[in-house]
Amino acid sequence: MADLELFNLKVVVDRIEGRSVCGMQVGDFFELTNSSELRIPTGKHFCVYAIQSVLPFLPAKQRTLLENDWLLKDSEFACPDPEERLIMRVERTKSIVLDSSTLT
């Protein structure tokens, strides 16, 4: 029974307005696919502190949102490091349908 529609997401470093202490660059990214699979390209890294700042919003961004929901319009999130001022953009990449009976 395939009955849960979600979006795969891509979280991209959109800009760095300070100094990049963690070694990330504009264009670096990670993907969240199939509900819970985090993927970082081979040979790359993504700062755990940047991930933790956007992580609470990803389950909502995966779901279909109401037309006036602020998360539908706002897609930028900031790393908590005040010197770095790294801004990430969350993009929906693909709509997928999952069998909710196989998920917890």
C-alpha positions in Angstrom: 0.0 0.0 0.0 1.9 3.1 -1.3 0.2 6.0 0.4 2.8 8.5 1.7 4.0 11.2 -0.7 7.2 13.0 0.3 9.8 15.1 -1.4 13.5 14.3 -1.6 15.5 17.3 -0.6 18.8 18.9 -1.4 20.5 21.3 1.1 23.0 23.6 -0.7 25.4 26.1 0.7 24.0 29.2 -1.0 26.4 31.8 0.3 29.0 32.4 2.9 28.9 36.0 4.2 31.8 35.7 6.7 34.8 33.4 6.8 34.5 29.7 6.2 36.0 28.2 9.3 34.7 24.6 8.5 36.1 24.5 5.0 32.8 24.4 3.2 32.3 26.2 -0.1 29.3 27.7 -2.0 27.7 24.8 -3.8 28.5 22.1 -1.3 25.4 20.1 -0.5 23.8 17.0 1.1 20.7 15.2 0.0 17.9 13.7 2.1 16.2 10.9 0.1 13.6 8.2 0.7 12.4 9.8 3.9 15.5 9.3 6.0 18.7 8.6 3.9 21.3 11.4 4.3 23.8 11.4 1.4 27.0 13.5 1.1 29.0 13.3 -2.2 32.1 11.1 -2.0 35.2 13.0 -1.0 33.1 15.9 0.4 32.0 16.9 3.9 29.2 18.9 5.5 29.6 20.6 8.8 27.6 18.9 11.6 26.7 22.2 13.1 25.2 23.5 9.8 23.3 20.2 9.5 21.9 20.5 13.0 20.6 24.0 12.4 18.5 22.9 9.3 17.6 19.4 10.5 14.5 20.3 12.5 12.9 21.8 9.4 13.5 19.0 7.0 10.6 16.7 7.9 8.2 19.6 7.3 9.9 20.5 4.0 9.5 16.9 2.9 5.7 17.1 3.1 3.1 18.8 1.1 2.4 22.1 2.8 -0.6 24.4 2.8 -0.5 27.2 0.4 0.0 29.9 3.0 2.5 27.9 5.1 5.7 30.0 5.7 7.9 27.0 5.1 6.7 26.7 1.6 8.1 30.2 0.8 11.1 30.3 3.1 13.9 28.0 2.1 17.0 29.6 3.6 18.6 28.6 6.9 21.8 29.8 8.6 24.6 27.9 10.3 24.8 28.9 14.0 28.5 30.1 13.7 28.3 33.9 13.9 31.7 34.5 12.2 30.9 32.2 9.3 27.3 33.4 8.4 26.9 30.4 6.1 23.4 30.4 4.5 21.9 27.1 3.2 19.0 26.7 0.7 16.6 23.8 0.9 15.4 22.5 -2.5 12.7 19.9 -3.2 14.2 17.7 -5.9 11.7 14.9 -6.5 8.3 13.8 -5.3 8.3 10.1 -4.1 5.6 7.8 -2.9 6.4 5.4 0.0 4.5 2.6 1.6 3.8 3.9 5.1 3.4 0.4 6.6 7.2 -0.1 6.1 8.1 3.1 7.9 8.2 3.8 11.7 
